[in-house]
Amino acid sequence: MTFRPRILSALFLRIGLAVALSGSALFSAQADAPAKQAFGSVKLPSVTAPESYGFYSKGCISGAVALPVDGPNWQVMRLSRNRNWGHPNLIALLEKLSRDSAKTGWNGLLVGDISQPRGGPMLTGHASHQVGLDADIWLTPMPNRRFTNQEREDVSAVSMLKANSLYVDQNKWTPSRTALLKHAAGYPEVERLFVHPGIKKQLCETVTGDRSWLAKVRPYWGHHYHFHVRLRCQAGSPDCKPQEPTGKDDGCGKSLDWWFTDEPWKPAKPGEKPKPPKIMMVSQLPQACASLLNAPAPASVQDVTFGLKKGGNASAFAPEQAPASVPLPAQKP
Ligand SMILES: [Zn+2]
């Protein structure tokens, strides 16, 4: 074997094997391909420094890490999607949010989609979530037990809206939900939260005292079963394209009123031909994304799971205030 600089860890020595085992077809730089297929088939991240390339809805991420599927105050849902990957700062933030919100009565986070191992467009759902800085969190708290893997596929989230309305069901909304959103918006690295306009309205009408955090809470379609956390571009990602700042306005005025008019909810005009969906090709993403598809992978998911020591187990992350009633799994499933 040839000499390698010592700085290359054992991880890198196992790269050749890992790439072969990762199950992902190598992307040929010569042959372009639909980006959602190329990125949707990659099973592991690249073992490189964490870096987001491009925009939330048109980009990719290198050096993503996995949120462990179980933690003291969280459970990852829909494991079969393999979308519990993100920038390490996002994963750390989700863990922090799970602890902070537990203190204000949120039993734990049910975490939905974050990103694919190397980000990029997905085969199903989501225009964004491509650069490892977006995460969906259910507005349903974690139960006092661990879901089985099958339950994580099947259990449905609960809409916070009254049936057939744009307004929050007051029997479902709780102060602990407001507190959860306030915690999330309070972190400086969080740039935006997306919620349904009805939820934004609920906050506008009920939050007293400090209302500055409402500026980060943006109304958007969907998002009544879950809310969406978006981090700003992180240090070390010069090619991450920032979104325009949210400003200081609490967003409870005219811009919110628009959501309660017919305009945002109009169906496509009858007789209008639906446009064929645009298929984004790998070549249309930032250039770094094409080479990222071929970058070396780690030997295993464990090696790149946040807070897990190499060869470690799920107890390697430091539990803080683990509720006594929630059993921790002895081993990662
Ligand atoms: Zn989302």
Boltz pocket constraint, residues with backbone or C-beta under 6 A from the ligand:
constraints:
  - pocket:
      binder: B
      contacts: [[A, 113], [A, 126], [A, 129], [A, 134], [A, 135], [A, 136], [A, 227], [A, 228]]
      max_distance: 6.0
